[in-house]
Amino acid sequence: MKPCIPPPLLMLLAAALMWGMHRWWPIARVLTAPWNRIGVLPTAAGMLIAAAAITQFRRSRTTLNPIEPSRASHLVTAGIFDFSRNPMYLGLVLLLIGWALWLGTASPWFVPPLFAIFIYAVQIVPEERALETLFGDAYVAYRQKVARWIGRSG
């Protein structure tokens, strides 16, 4: 399956779904003001992680286009990519977690894990195939060293 919808757009659609669930199907209120403002923390972390990844891509002068992973000109493994193979997607998930906290009801919490599963299936798997084709053993070694979402593998 080839990626066809930009992940940031998918995240915005997921955030809209979360708002709808909060508005029309609020299972239970779990956080009220001012406690729901803790959602700013994962949101800020997600934005910083994604910004660091974008900066690293620009420094490496490779494509930021997630729809065409086969156009990558460099395998980026430095900076934030030393701790996550997919920091931009990690950042998007953290934005959704922050949004769920901010909304404060339980129903939006169904969306972030489904988003992570969906982004894995439709975006990450095709990207990994393309990167392995493009960069071969270098990508395989990188994949063995750095975890898909966060952390070092070896």
Secondary structure as GFF3:
##gff-version 3
##sequence-region A 1 154
A	DSSP	alpha_helix	7	24	.	.	.	ID=ss1
A	DSSP	three_ten_helix	35	39	.	.	.	ID=ss2
A	DSSP	alpha_helix	40	60	.	.	.	ID=ss3
A	DSSP	three_ten_helix	69	71	.	.	.	ID=ss4
A	DSSP	three_ten_helix	79	82	.	.	.	ID=ss5
A	DSSP	alpha_helix	87	103	.	.	.	ID=ss6
A	DSSP	three_ten_helix	107	110	.	.	.	ID=ss7
A	DSSP	alpha_helix	111	119	.	.	.	ID=ss8
A	DSSP	pi_helix	120	124	.	.	.	ID=ss9
A	DSSP	alpha_helix	125	145	.	.	.	ID=ss10
###
